Amino acid sequence: PMRIGVLTGGGDCPGLNAVIRAVVRTADARYGSSVVGFLDGWRGLLEDRRIQLRNDDRNDRLLTKGGTILGTARVNPEKLRAGLDQIKQTMDDNGIDVLIPIGGEGTLTAGHWLSQEGVPVIGVPKTIDNDIDCTDVTFGFDTALTIATDAIDRLHSTAESHQRVMLVEVMGRHAGWIALHSGLASGAHMTLIPEQPFDVQEVCDLVKKRFQRGDSHFICVVAEGATPKEGSMEIRDGGIDEFGHVRFTGVAQQLGVEIERRINKEVRTTVLGHVQRGGKPTPYDRVLATRFGVNAVDAVHAGEKGKMVSLQGAEIGLVDLEEAVRQLKRVPESRYLDAAAFFG
Ligand code: F6P
């Protein structure tokens, strides 16, 4: 039997609790191992704040619960580096053999760095953005996509009634997976993603063209990280936060104002925001999260370290953390051109 430490880092994501549940059940039932949950991401390890997780009825009920019972936080990488000795101390004090951090780019990068420093780590990828490399999908994406698609479906009917242009901003800082897929799934007329800078005049021209041919409305999905082409339009952002991320202040809002100014058409903008991260995971995400949790614990007991569980086709496999965090998985050109073929 082993003693496993688990934590959730970065933004929360539907399915985190389902992973925790699977880790605790598998560790106990399959290996007689115990699991300690560190609270509020890496902070729990830096400050030795934790709870003992048990394979009981309460744990069972975590499958459908949104958020994370462990709490989560973003931690500045420098603070983490400065706390390496403390982290090792906390692990020693609690007899932790292996750590399972469940997180996105920031958390997995930290996990990779810790594993280079000799801490045994098996990472579990999570993000609604679906932008972690070396895994086909991350849990949370399907839930966010479902929420976004439902919202856009609803906007169609109100947009149609008023013959309006509707802009819908969805999450996706660096990658347009949610935007592209929710745009496709809901039959949006245009989708703007970070991977492909947009030209404001082209957006306006397409809106005009569609209304001229008698269309009732125009729906454009805008990823929060979508940016205009050089010289096309100035977008004001909120600067850079302490983690090096751009603070978004609403690209869709600003684009909406610009469209109204250029073509005198009534525009309404909806920013979906954190509603995309809330609530219970879809069945797909519950299953993927559970499979990740089970496989992470199997990997721990097989003596693996410095790895991340990943979905590869129909199977769950392991990849080197180093490879997984090398770059983000952005939408490839072929995919967005494919999708664009449905619009225009
Ligand atoms: O990475 C997940 C994500 O939801 C992004 O889509 C979004 O840009 C960001 O987190 C928002 O972060 P916060 O919860 O800190 O506002």
Boltz pocket constraint, residues with backbone or C-beta under 6 A from the ligand:
constraints:
  - pocket:
      binder: B
      contacts: [[A, 11], [A, 12], [A, 104], [A, 127], [A, 128], [A, 129], [A, 171], [A, 172], [A, 173], [A, 224], [A, 277]]
      max_distance: 6.0
